[in-house]
């Protein structure tokens, strides 16, 4: 894949995520970004008409125990999988990779 991209003229820079942030840090990061309270934070907004599944996923991701997502919706036959916690997990991990300078306590 990398060779194909380079052959097509792309500049490929490999970045490996060595560790995932702790759950509490990911929640803090997303809360800080979505609150739009800091000047160092990116502004991230979601269109309620085109991002319904992500919004439902975030609203349906209760926190249990030690700041971890309740993953029961991922195995539930009664929950449409696009509305499970998977999308909110992707958002948390993506923001952690895209904005590594934000520690979640900004």
C-alpha distances in whole Angstrom, upper triangle without the diagonal:
4,5,5,6,9,10,11,13,11,12,10,13,12,15,16,19,21,24,24,27,30,31,34,32,30,33,34,31,31,35,35,33,34,38,37,39,38,37,34,33,30,32,30,32,31,32,34,34,30,29,32,30,29,32,33,31,32,36,35,34,37,37,39,40,38,37,34,33,35,32,35,34,30,32,35,35,37,35,32,29,28,31,30,29,25,25,27,25,22,24,26,23,21,24,24,21,21,25,25,29,30,32,33,37,37
4,5,5,6,9,10,11,9,9,7,9,9,12,14,17,20,23,24,27,30,31,34,31,29,32,34,31,31,34,34,32,34,37,36,38,36,36,33,31,29,31,29,31,31,33,35,35,31,30,33,31,30,33,35,32,33,37,37,35,38,38,39,40,39,37,34,34,36,34,36,35,32,34,37,38,40,37,34,31,30,32,32,31,27,26,28,26,23,24,26,22,21,23,23,20,20,23,24,27,29,31,32,36,35
4,5,5,6,9,10,10,10,9,12,12,16,17,21,23,26,27,30,34,35,38,35,33,36,37,34,34,38,38,35,37,40,39,42,40,39,36,34,32,34,33,35,34,36,38,38,34,33,36,34,33,36,38,36,37,40,40,39,42,42,43,44,42,40,38,38,40,37,40,39,35,37,40,41,43,40,37,34,33,36,35,34,30,30,32,30,26,28,29,26,24,27,27,23,24,27,27,30,32,34,36,39,39
4,5,5,6,9,9,11,10,14,14,18,19,22,25,28,28,31,35,36,38,36,33,36,38,35,34,38,38,35,37,40,39,41,40,39,36,35,32,33,32,33,33,34,36,36,32,31,34,33,32,35,37,35,36,39,39,38,41,41,43,45,43,41,39,37,39,37,39,38,35,37,39,40,41,39,36,33,31,34,34,33,30,29,31,30,26,28,29,26,24,27,27,24,24,27,28,31,33,35,36,40,39
4,5,5,7,5,8,7,11,12,15,18,21,23,26,27,29,33,34,36,34,31,34,35,32,31,35,35,32,34,37,36,38,37,35,33,31,28,30,29,30,30,31,34,33,30,29,32,31,29,33,35,33,34,37,37,36,39,40,42,43,41,39,37,36,38,36,38,37,34,36,39,39,41,38,35,32,30,33,33,32,28,27,29,28,24,25,27,24,22,24,25,21,21,24,25,28,30,32,34,37,36
4,5,5,5,6,7,10,12,16,18,21,24,27,28,31,34,35,38,35,33,36,37,33,33,37,36,34,35,39,37,39,38,36,33,32,30,32,31,33,33,34,37,36,33,32,35,34,33,36,38,36,36,40,40,39,42,42,44,45,43,41,39,38,41,38,41,40,37,39,42,43,44,41,38,35,33,36,36,35,31,30,32,30,27,28,29,26,24,26,26,23,22,25,26,28,31,33,35,38,37
4,5,7,9,10,14,16,19,22,25,28,30,31,34,38,39,41,39,36,39,40,37,37,40,40,37,39,42,40,43,41,39,37,35,33,35,33,35,35,36,39,38,34,34,37,36,35,38,40,38,39,43,43,42,45,45,47,48,46,44,42,41,43,41,44,42,39,41,44,44,46,43,40,37,35,38,38,37,34,32,34,33,29,31,32,29,27,29,30,26,26,29,29,32,34,37,38,42,41
4,6,9,11,15,17,20,22,25,28,31,31,34,37,38,40,38,35,38,39,36,35,39,38,35,37,40,38,41,39,38,35,34,31,32,31,33,32,33,36,35,31,32,35,34,33,36,38,36,37,41,41,40,44,44,46,48,46,43,41,40,42,40,43,41,38,40,42,43,44,41,38,35,33,36,37,36,32,31,33,32,28,29,31,29,26,28,29,25,24,28,29,31,33,36,37,41,40
4,7,9,13,16,19,22,25,28,30,31,33,37,38,40,37,35,37,38,35,34,38,37,34,36,39,37,39,37,36,33,32,29,31,30,32,32,33,36,36,32,32,36,35,33,36,39,37,37,41,42,41,44,44,46,48,46,43,42,41,43,41,44,42,39,42,44,45,46,43,40,37,35,37,38,37,33,31,33,32,29,29,31,28,25,27,28,24,23,26,27,29,32,35,36,39,38
4,6,10,12,15,18,21,24,27,27,29,33,34,36,33,31,34,34,31,31,34,33,30,32,35,33,36,34,32,30,29,26,28,27,29,29,30,33,33,30,29,33,32,30,33,36,34,34,38,38,37,40,40,43,44,42,39,38,37,40,38,41,39,36,39,41,42,43,40,37,34,32,34,35,33,30,28,30,29,25,25,27,25,22,23,24,21,19,23,24,26,28,31,32,36,34
4,7,10,13,16,19,22,25,26,27,31,33,34,31,29,32,33,29,30,33,32,29,31,34,32,35,32,31,28,27,25,27,26,29,29,31,34,34,31,30,34,33,31,33,36,34,34,38,38,37,40,40,42,43,41,38,37,36,39,37,40,39,36,39,42,43,44,41,38,35,33,35,35,33,30,28,30,28,25,25,26,24,21,22,23,19,18,21,21,23,26,29,30,33,32
4,6,10,13,16,18,21,22,25,28,30,32,29,27,30,31,27,28,31,30,28,30,33,32,34,32,30,27,26,24,26,26,28,29,30,33,34,30,29,32,31,29,32,34,32,32,36,36,34,37,37,39,40,38,35,34,33,36,34,38,36,34,36,39,40,42,38,36,33,31,33,33,31,27,26,27,26,22,23,24,21,18,20,20,16,16,19,19,22,24,27,28,32,31
4,6,10,13,15,18,20,22,25,27,29,26,24,28,28,25,26,29,28,26,28,31,30,32,29,28,25,24,22,25,25,27,28,30,33,34,31,29,32,31,28,31,34,31,31,35,35,33,36,35,37,38,35,33,32,32,35,33,36,36,33,36,38,40,41,38,36,33,31,33,32,30,27,25,26,24,21,22,22,19,17,18,18,14,14,17,16,19,21,23,26,29,28
4,6,10,12,15,17,19,23,25,27,24,23,26,27,24,25,28,28,26,28,31,30,32,30,29,25,24,23,26,25,28,28,31,33,34,31,29,32,30,27,30,32,30,29,33,33,31,34,33,34,35,32,31,29,29,32,30,34,33,30,33,36,38,39,36,34,31,29,31,30,28,25,24,25,22,19,20,20,17,15,17,16,13,14,16,15,18,21,22,25,28,28
4,7,9,12,13,16,19,21,23,21,19,23,23,20,22,25,24,23,25,28,27,29,27,26,23,22,21,23,23,26,26,29,32,33,30,28,30,28,26,28,30,28,27,31,31,29,31,30,31,32,29,27,26,26,29,28,32,31,29,31,34,36,38,34,33,29,28,29,28,26,23,22,22,20,17,18,18,14,13,15,13,9,11,13,12,15,17,19,21,24,24
4,6,9,11,14,17,19,22,19,18,22,22,20,21,25,24,23,26,28,28,29,27,28,24,23,22,25,24,27,27,30,32,34,30,28,30,28,25,28,30,27,26,30,30,27,29,28,29,29,27,25,24,24,27,26,29,29,27,29,32,34,36,33,32,28,27,28,27,24,21,21,21,18,16,17,17,13,13,15,12,9,12,14,12,16,18,18,20,24,24
4,6,7,10,13,15,18,15,14,18,19,17,18,22,21,20,23,26,26,27,25,26,22,21,20,23,22,25,25,28,30,32,29,26,28,26,23,26,27,24,23,27,27,24,26,24,25,26,23,21,20,21,24,23,26,27,24,27,30,32,34,31,30,26,25,26,24,21,19,19,18,15,14,15,14,10,11,12,10,7,11,12,10,14,15,15,17,20,21
4,7,10,13,15,18,16,15,19,20,18,20,23,23,23,25,28,28,29,27,28,24,23,23,26,25,28,28,32,33,35,32,29,31,29,26,28,30,26,25,29,28,25,27,25,26,25,22,21,20,21,24,24,27,28,26,28,31,34,35,32,32,28,28,28,26,23,21,21,21,17,17,18,16,12,14,15,12,10,14,15,12,15,17,16,18,21,22
4,6,9,12,14,12,12,16,17,16,18,21,21,21,23,25,26,27,25,27,23,22,22,25,24,26,27,30,32,34,31,28,30,27,24,26,27,24,23,26,26,22,23,21,22,21,18,18,17,18,21,21,24,25,23,26,29,32,33,30,30,26,26,26,24,21,19,20,18,15,15,16,14,11,13,14,10,10,14,14,12,15,15,14,16,18,20
4,6,9,11,10,9,12,14,13,14,17,18,18,20,22,23,24,23,25,22,20,20,22,21,23,24,27,28,31,28,25,26,24,21,23,24,20,19,22,22,19,20,18,19,19,16,14,13,15,18,17,21,22,20,23,26,29,30,27,27,23,23,23,21,17,16,16,15,12,12,13,10,8,10,11,8,9,13,13,11,14,14,13,13,16,18
4,6,8,6,6,10,11,10,12,14,15,16,18,20,21,21,20,22,19,17,18,21,19,22,23,27,28,30,28,25,26,24,21,22,23,20,18,21,21,18,18,16,17,17,14,12,12,14,17,18,22,22,21,24,26,30,30,27,27,24,24,23,21,17,17,17,15,12,13,13,9,8,11,11,7,9,13,12,10,12,11,9,10,13,15
4,6,5,6,9,10,11,13,14,15,17,18,20,22,22,21,24,21,19,21,22,21,23,24,28,28,31,30,26,27,24,21,22,23,20,18,20,20,16,16,13,14,13,10,9,9,12,15,16,20,21,20,23,25,29,29,27,27,24,24,23,21,17,17,18,15,12,14,14,11,10,14,13,10,13,16,15,13,15,13,11,10,13,16
4,5,5,6,9,10,11,12,14,15,17,18,20,21,21,24,21,19,20,21,20,21,22,25,26,28,27,23,24,22,18,19,20,16,14,17,16,13,13,10,11,11,8,6,6,8,12,13,17,18,18,20,22,26,26,23,24,22,21,20,17,14,14,15,12,10,13,13,9,10,13,13,11,14,17,16,15,17,14,12,10,13,16
4,5,5,6,9,10,10,12,14,15,16,19,18,19,22,20,18,19,21,19,21,22,26,26,29,28,24,25,23,20,20,21,18,15,17,17,14,13,10,11,11,8,5,8,10,14,16,19,20,20,23,25,28,28,25,26,24,24,22,20,16,17,17,14,13,15,14,11,12,15,14,12,16,18,16,15,16,13,11,8,10,13
4,5,5,6,9,10,10,12,14,15,17,17,16,19,17,15,17,18,18,20,21,25,26,29,28,24,25,23,20,20,22,19,16,18,19,16,16,13,15,15,11,9,11,13,16,18,22,22,22,25,27,30,30,27,28,25,24,23,21,17,18,18,14,13,15,13,10,11,13,11,9,13,14,12,11,12,10,7,5,8,11
4,5,5,6,8,10,11,12,14,16,16,16,19,17,14,15,16,15,17,18,22,23,25,24,20,21,20,16,17,18,16,13,16,17,13,14,12,14,15,13,9,10,11,15,16,19,20,19,23,24,27,27,24,24,22,21,20,18,14,14,14,11,9,11,10,6,7,10,8,7,11,12,11,11,13,10,9,7,10,12
4,5,5,6,8,10,11,12,14,15,16,19,17,15,16,16,15,16,17,21,21,24,23,20,20,19,15,15,16,14,11,13,14,11,11,9,12,13,11,8,9,10,13,15,18,18,19,22,23,27,26,23,23,21,20,19,17,13,15,14,10,10,12,10,7,10,12,10,10,14,15,14,14,15,12,11,7,10,12
4,6,5,6,9,10,10,13,12,13,16,15,12,14,15,15,17,18,22,22,26,25,22,22,22,18,18,19,17,14,16,17,15,14,12,15,16,13,10,12,13,17,19,22,22,23,26,27,30,30,26,27,25,24,22,21,17,18,17,14,13,15,13,10,12,14,11,11,14,15,13,13,13,10,8,4,6,9
4,5,5,6,9,10,11,12,11,14,12,9,11,12,12,14,16,20,21,24,23,20,21,21,17,17,19,17,14,16,18,16,16,15,18,19,16,13,14,15,18,20,23,23,23,26,28,31,30,27,27,25,23,22,20,17,17,16,13,13,13,11,8,10,11,8,8,11,11,9,10,10,7,7,4,7,8
4,5,5,6,8,10,12,12,15,14,10,11,11,9,11,13,17,18,21,20,16,18,17,13,13,15,14,10,13,15,13,14,14,17,18,17,13,14,13,17,18,21,20,21,24,25,28,27,24,24,22,20,18,18,14,15,13,10,11,11,8,6,10,10,7,9,12,12,11,12,13,10,10,7,10,11
4,6,5,6,9,10,11,14,14,11,12,12,11,12,14,18,18,22,21,18,19,19,15,14,16,15,11,13,15,13,14,13,16,18,17,13,14,14,17,19,22,22,22,26,27,29,28,25,25,24,22,20,19,16,18,16,12,13,15,12,10,13,14,11,12,16,15,14,15,15,12,11,8,9,10
4,6,5,7,7,7,11,10,8,10,10,10,13,15,19,20,23,23,20,21,21,18,17,19,18,15,16,19,17,18,17,20,21,19,16,17,18,21,23,26,25,26,29,30,33,32,28,28,27,25,23,23,20,20,18,15,16,17,13,12,15,15,11,12,15,14,12,13,13,9,10,6,7,7
4,5,5,7,8,10,10,6,6,7,7,9,12,16,17,21,20,17,19,19,16,15,18,17,14,16,19,17,19,18,22,23,21,18,19,18,22,23,26,25,25,29,30,32,31,28,27,25,23,22,22,19,19,17,14,15,15,11,11,13,13,9,11,14,12,10,13,12,9,11,9,10,9
4,5,8,10,12,13,9,9,7,6,7,10,13,14,18,18,15,16,17,14,12,15,15,12,13,16,15,17,17,21,23,22,18,19,18,21,22,25,23,24,28,28,30,29,25,25,24,21,19,20,17,18,16,13,15,15,12,11,15,14,11,14,16,15,13,16,16,13,14,11,13,12
4,5,8,11,12,10,10,9,9,10,13,16,17,20,21,18,19,20,17,15,18,18,14,15,18,18,18,18,22,24,22,19,20,20,22,24,27,26,27,30,31,33,31,28,28,27,24,22,23,20,22,19,16,18,19,15,15,18,17,14,16,19,18,15,18,17,14,15,12,12,11
4,6,8,10,7,8,6,8,9,13,16,17,21,21,19,20,22,18,17,20,20,17,18,21,21,22,22,25,27,25,22,23,23,26,27,30,29,29,33,33,36,34,31,30,29,26,25,25,23,24,21,18,20,20,16,16,19,18,14,16,19,17,14,17,16,13,15,13,13,11
4,7,9,8,10,9,12,13,17,20,21,24,25,22,24,25,22,20,23,23,19,20,24,22,23,22,26,27,25,22,24,24,27,29,32,31,32,35,35,38,37,33,33,32,29,27,28,25,26,24,21,22,22,19,18,20,20,16,18,20,18,16,18,16,13,14,12,11,9
4,5,5,8,9,12,15,18,21,23,26,26,24,26,27,23,22,25,25,21,23,26,24,25,24,27,28,26,23,25,25,28,30,33,32,33,37,37,40,39,35,35,33,31,29,29,26,27,25,22,23,23,19,18,20,19,15,16,19,17,14,15,13,10,12,11,10,7
4,5,8,9,13,16,19,22,24,27,27,25,27,28,25,24,28,27,24,26,29,27,28,27,30,31,29,26,28,28,31,33,36,35,35,39,40,42,41,37,37,35,32,31,32,29,29,26,24,25,24,21,20,21,20,16,18,19,17,14,16,13,11,14,14,13,9
4,7,9,13,16,19,23,25,28,27,25,27,28,24,24,27,26,23,26,28,26,28,26,29,30,28,25,26,27,30,31,35,34,34,37,39,41,40,37,36,34,31,31,31,28,27,25,22,23,22,19,18,19,18,14,15,16,14,10,12,9,8,11,12,12,8
4,6,9,12,16,19,22,24,23,21,24,24,21,20,24,23,20,22,25,23,24,24,27,28,25,22,23,24,27,28,31,30,30,34,35,38,37,33,32,30,28,27,27,24,24,21,19,20,19,15,15,16,15,11,12,14,12,9,11,10,7,11,10,11,8
4,6,10,13,16,19,22,20,19,21,22,18,18,22,21,19,21,24,23,24,24,27,29,27,23,24,24,27,28,31,29,29,33,34,36,35,32,30,29,26,25,26,23,22,19,18,19,17,14,14,15,13,10,12,13,10,8,12,11,10,13,12,14,12
4,7,10,13,16,19,18,16,19,20,17,16,20,20,17,19,22,22,24,24,27,29,28,24,25,24,27,27,30,29,29,32,33,35,34,30,29,27,24,24,24,22,22,19,17,19,18,14,15,17,14,12,14,16,13,12,15,15,13,16,14,16,14
4,7,10,13,16,14,13,15,16,13,13,16,16,14,16,19,19,21,22,25,27,26,22,22,21,24,24,27,25,25,29,29,31,30,26,25,24,20,20,21,19,19,15,14,16,14,11,12,14,12,10,13,15,12,12,15,16,14,16,15,17,15
4,7,9,12,12,10,12,14,11,10,14,15,13,15,18,18,20,22,25,28,27,23,23,22,24,24,27,24,25,28,28,30,28,25,23,22,19,18,20,18,19,15,14,16,15,12,14,16,14,13,16,18,15,15,19,20,17,20,17,20,18
4,6,9,8,6,9,11,8,8,11,12,11,13,16,17,19,21,25,28,27,24,23,21,23,23,25,22,22,26,26,27,25,22,20,19,16,15,17,16,17,13,12,15,14,11,14,17,15,14,18,19,17,17,21,22,20,22,20,22,21
4,5,5,6,8,11,10,9,12,14,14,15,17,19,22,24,28,31,30,27,26,23,25,25,26,23,24,27,26,27,25,22,20,20,16,16,18,18,18,15,15,18,17,15,18,20,18,17,21,22,20,21,24,26,24,26,23,26,25
4,6,6,6,9,9,7,10,12,12,13,15,17,20,23,26,30,30,26,25,22,23,23,24,21,22,25,24,25,23,20,18,18,15,14,17,17,18,15,15,18,18,16,18,21,20,19,23,24,23,23,27,28,26,27,25,27,26
4,6,6,10,11,10,12,14,15,15,17,20,23,26,29,32,33,29,28,25,26,25,26,22,23,26,25,25,23,20,18,18,15,14,18,19,19,16,17,20,19,18,21,23,21,22,25,26,24,26,29,31,29,30,28,30,30
4,6,8,9,10,12,14,15,16,18,19,23,25,29,32,32,29,27,24,25,24,25,22,22,25,24,24,23,19,17,17,13,14,17,18,17,14,15,19,17,16,19,21,19,19,23,24,22,24,27,29,27,29,27,30,29
4,6,5,6,9,10,11,12,14,16,19,22,25,28,28,25,23,20,21,21,22,19,19,22,22,22,21,17,15,14,11,11,14,14,14,10,12,15,14,12,15,18,16,17,20,21,20,21,24,26,24,26,24,26,26
4,6,5,6,8,10,11,12,14,17,20,24,27,28,24,23,19,20,19,20,17,17,20,19,20,18,14,12,13,9,9,12,13,14,11,12,15,15,14,17,19,18,19,22,23,22,24,27,29,26,28,25,28,28
4,6,5,6,9,10,10,12,16,19,21,25,26,22,20,17,17,16,17,13,14,17,16,17,15,12,9,9,6,5,9,10,10,8,9,13,12,12,15,17,17,18,21,22,21,23,26,28,26,27,24,27,28
4,5,5,6,9,10,11,14,17,20,23,23,20,18,15,16,15,17,14,14,17,17,19,18,14,12,11,8,7,9,9,9,6,6,10,10,9,11,14,13,14,17,18,18,19,22,24,22,23,21,24,24
4,5,5,6,8,10,13,16,19,23,23,19,18,15,16,16,18,15,16,19,18,20,18,15,14,13,10,8,11,10,12,9,8,12,12,11,13,16,16,16,18,20,20,21,23,25,22,23,20,23,23
4,5,5,6,9,12,15,18,21,22,19,18,14,14,14,15,12,13,16,15,16,14,11,11,11,9,6,8,9,11,9,9,13,14,13,15,18,18,18,21,23,23,23,26,28,25,26,23,25,26
4,5,5,6,10,13,16,19,20,17,15,11,11,11,12,9,10,14,14,15,14,10,10,9,8,5,5,5,7,6,6,9,10,10,12,14,15,16,18,20,20,21,23,26,23,23,21,23,24
4,5,5,8,11,14,17,18,14,13,10,11,12,14,12,13,17,16,19,17,14,14,13,11,9,9,7,9,8,5,9,11,9,10,13,14,14,16,19,19,19,21,23,20,20,17,20,21
4,6,8,11,14,18,19,15,14,11,12,13,14,12,14,17,16,18,16,13,14,14,13,9,10,9,12,11,9,12,14,13,14,17,18,18,20,22,22,22,24,26,23,23,20,22,23
4,6,10,12,16,17,15,13,10,9,10,10,8,11,14,13,15,13,10,12,12,11,8,7,7,10,11,9,12,14,14,14,17,19,19,21,23,24,24,26,28,25,24,21,23,25
4,6,9,13,14,11,9,6,6,8,9,8,10,13,13,16,15,12,14,13,13,10,8,6,9,10,7,9,12,12,12,15,17,17,18,21,22,22,23,25,22,21,18,21,23
4,6,10,12,9,8,6,6,9,10,10,13,15,15,18,17,14,16,16,16,13,11,9,13,13,11,12,15,15,14,17,19,19,20,23,24,24,25,26,23,22,19,20,23
4,7,8,6,5,5,6,9,11,12,14,17,17,21,20,18,20,18,19,16,14,11,14,15,12,12,16,15,14,16,19,18,18,22,23,23,23,24,21,20,17,18,21
4,6,6,5,6,6,10,11,13,15,17,17,21,20,19,21,20,21,18,15,13,16,18,15,14,18,18,16,18,22,21,21,24,26,25,25,27,24,22,19,20,23
4,6,6,9,9,12,14,16,18,19,20,24,24,22,24,23,24,22,19,16,18,20,18,17,20,21,18,20,23,23,21,25,27,26,25,27,24,21,19,20,24
4,6,9,11,14,16,18,19,21,22,26,26,24,26,24,25,23,20,17,19,20,17,16,19,19,16,18,21,21,19,22,25,23,22,24,21,18,16,17,21
4,7,9,12,15,17,18,20,21,25,25,22,24,22,22,20,17,14,16,17,14,13,16,16,13,15,18,17,16,20,22,21,20,21,19,16,13,15,18
4,7,9,12,14,14,16,18,22,22,19,21,19,20,18,15,11,13,15,12,11,14,15,12,13,17,17,16,19,21,21,20,22,20,18,15,17,20
4,6,9,10,11,13,15,18,18,16,17,15,16,14,11,8,10,12,9,9,12,13,11,13,16,16,16,19,21,21,21,23,21,19,17,19,22
4,6,8,9,11,12,15,15,13,16,14,16,13,10,8,11,13,11,11,15,16,14,16,19,20,20,22,24,25,25,27,25,23,20,23,25
4,5,6,8,9,13,14,12,13,11,13,12,8,6,8,12,11,10,13,15,14,16,18,20,20,22,24,25,25,28,26,24,22,25,27
4,5,6,6,10,11,10,12,11,14,12,8,9,11,14,14,13,16,18,18,19,22,23,23,25,28,28,29,32,29,28,26,28,31
4,5,5,8,8,6,9,8,10,8,5,7,9,12,12,12,15,17,17,19,21,22,23,25,27,28,29,31,29,28,26,28,30
4,6,9,10,8,9,7,9,9,5,6,7,11,12,11,13,16,16,17,19,21,22,23,25,27,27,30,29,28,26,29,31
4,7,9,8,10,8,12,12,9,10,11,14,15,15,17,19,20,20,23,25,25,27,29,30,31,34,32,31,29,32,34
4,5,6,8,8,12,11,9,11,13,15,16,17,19,21,22,23,25,27,27,29,31,32,33,36,34,33,31,33,35
4,6,7,9,12,12,11,14,15,17,19,19,21,23,24,25,27,29,30,31,33,34,36,39,37,36,34,36,38
4,7,9,12,11,10,14,15,17,18,20,21,23,24,26,27,29,30,32,33,35,36,39,36,36,33,36,38
4,6,8,7,7,10,12,13,15,16,18,19,21,22,24,25,27,28,29,31,32,35,33,33,30,33,34
4,6,5,7,11,11,12,14,16,17,18,20,22,22,24,26,27,28,30,32,34,32,33,30,33,34
4,5,5,8,8,9,12,13,14,16,18,18,19,22,23,24,25,27,29,32,30,30,28,31,32
4,6,8,8,7,10,12,12,13,16,17,17,19,21,22,23,25,27,30,28,28,26,30,30
4,7,8,8,9,12,13,13,15,17,18,19,21,23,23,25,27,30,27,28,25,28,29
4,6,7,8,10,11,13,14,16,17,19,20,22,23,24,26,28,26,26,24,27,28
4,6,5,6,9,10,11,12,14,16,17,19,20,21,22,25,23,22,20,23,25
4,6,5,6,9,10,11,12,14,15,17,18,20,21,24,22,22,20,24,25
4,5,5,6,9,10,10,12,14,15,16,18,20,23,21,21,19,23,24
4,5,5,6,9,10,11,12,14,15,16,18,20,18,18,16,19,20
4,5,5,6,8,10,11,12,14,15,16,19,17,17,15,19,20
4,5,5,6,8,10,11,12,14,15,18,17,18,16,20,21
4,6,5,6,8,10,10,12,14,16,15,16,14,18,18
4,6,5,6,9,10,11,12,14,12,13,11,15,16
4,5,5,6,9,10,10,14,13,13,13,16,17
4,5,5,6,8,10,13,13,14,14,17,18
4,5,5,6,8,10,9,11,10,14,14
4,6,6,6,9,8,9,9,13,13
4,6,6,9,10,11,13,16,16
4,6,9,10,12,13,16,16
4,6,6,9,10,13,12
4,5,7,10,12,12
4,6,9,11,10
4,6,8,7
4,5,6
4,6
4
